[in-house]
Amino acid sequence: MAKVILNAVEKVYPNDFKAVHGIDLEIKDKEFMVFVGPSGCAKSTTLRMVAGLEEITSGTITIGDRVVNDVPPKDRGIAMVFQNYALYPHMTVYENMAFSLKLKKMPKNVIDQKVREAAKILEIEDLLKRKPKELSGGQRQRVAVGRSIVRDPDVFLFDEPLSNLDAKLRVHMRVQLSLLHKKLNTTMIYVTHDQVEAMTMGDRICVMNLGRIMQVDTPLNLYHQPSNKFVAGFIGSPAMNLIEGELLKNNDTILVKIGEVKLPLTPNKAEKVRSHIGKKVWFGIRPEDISIGDHETQNGVLGRIQVLEHMGSETFLYFEVDGLKITAKIDSMDAKGLQVQECHGFIFDMEKCHIFDYDSEENISL
Amino acid sequence: MEAKQIVKTETTYPPIQKKSVKGTKKTKKKPNIKLGALAIVIAILFLSPFYIVLTNSFKTQKGIFLNVMSLPFGEYFSSSNYVEAFHELNFIRSFMNSLFITVSSTIIIIIFASMAAWMLVRTKTKLSTFLFFLFAVAMLIPFQSVMLPLVRIMGILGFLNPYGLVFMYLGFGSSLSIILYHGFIKNIPVELEEAAVIDGCNKLQTFWYIVFPLLKPITVTVSILNVMWIWNDFLLPQLVINRPEWHTIPLRMFYFFGQYSRKWHLALAGLVIAMIPIIIFYFFAQKHIIKGVTDGSSK
């Protein structure tokens, strides 16, 4: 059982490119931690540093109770599943899974028992004699996971393991991996750029951008309480509406002005952003916190519908208010009869809005 | 609100193209006569030396000089050429010499070239790029320009023997082999090696257990190229090997061409005997050139 601690970990490449900027992170024992972020945010680099495939420039990585900076990958107590499976093509599934155990010079009967146990967990018992090229994408991925399981590692590392699978299989494997985590009860670090994977699988999510950690929290906390504009915009689909605005004071009410529209903040939010009155801010509101209603109410605006996307149970509604483009997510029943280019009233749930500092982009309304 | 008029549109699909289905209707292709004729001419050109060697190896010396293209019949037929050539070549001995030099040179070239190419591909430094180009440039140096100084140096070092010859073949054969391996290794996903490292392989184990088996198709190509060249090589063994008991088949073949007489009938029979092992090897190796050996290892 092992927790993983990254302490001021930096990675600078020989060409002086700084990929990772002093990361501090503690991954708890048995936790399913997901690294998520856009391409080039150093999530895979960070994972590879934990694996020992990438040297760290400074800082320390601790797995369990020992610092592993100078420990070779095979002795770190980790197992890794690669994006492109990395199965040895000249070996059968059985040989692939048994390879690491053979290198450890384990007795044959122990190897056989471990391989068959792992194969049973992953339901690949009938594939053991096949070569990787005779398997489907999903089967290959399960073999890759099986190869990790037999090693009985303290920490599982997954580097975008589902990104090569089709959408349906990805959903299936997502559930399988979550079940596997519950079954094995081991620390898992999972890298993905897919926020749906991150939200559905992770106990906690570490959102990264440009080699820095933007926020580490549970999926729901990230969604409802993003600590900065990046996280707010990255987590959620469709993305949060982020609009440039200004905080104004009108008598006792604090208003946020976006375009020509002035929306009053709730007393709770107003109290938190009081120090920013008169300053430019980013106003953020999730699409589902906008509903259709009377634009003459306090939080209402009049907008012209640009595009309607019917998703089945819900409808994405893209509308324009004074040149500002805003997205709303409404129940498909409420969207019945709506037409493009029509003007409608939209109501903003101001209790759920977020205000971000214009320069630092930190959430000042939490 | 404007009521929208629903306009019914008819969708038109492109006509379905009729395809000939195997077993139902065959599409007849017109044979390209010109191309066929050209192929036959080229085939004759390439096969004619085999015909000449094979037919004349069963003729007497006189039969060869009378008509080189005729078939071996009648009084000019000789069945003893092969037995005689076999003895004159001291075939068992020279075959074993050729085999030892060819096999050991090829094995050493394969080991060194594959390892060197692997490191050159995986080590991305200016030095590795420089070394790679150095190997490429080395191929441009003509053998004749280095043979005399090389033989002299090897003589001083006491390497004018089959072992020295193997060492020299390593030098001459490495360049092309490294370039061939280099191109192939670039397409092997590095994740396979990383997976091996995590599984517990050291550098050498990663190479032998993971990388080298994946190089099978290019190793077969490299070995075919080197075996053919080394097996048939005459000049370098002629310069290096000075003791008759070390002579290879091409060197022994030279015995048929004396200063005053040329035993063509025996030479051609000897040539057929010398060709057999290499042809067997070629057909055996050809089967092992499998395309896409890394299929299924990655996405």
Interface residues (C-beta under 8 A of the other chain):
Chain A: A51 G52 L53 P72 P73 K74 I78 A79 M80 F82 Q83 N84 Y85 A86 L87 Y88 P89 H90 F99 S100 L103 K104 K131 P132 K133 E134 L135 G137 R140 R147 R151 N164 Q339 E342
Chain B: M1 K4 P189 E191 L192 E194 A195 A196 V197 I198 D199 G200 C201 Q205 Y209 I210 P213 L214 K216 G292 V293 T294 D295 G296 S297 S298 K299
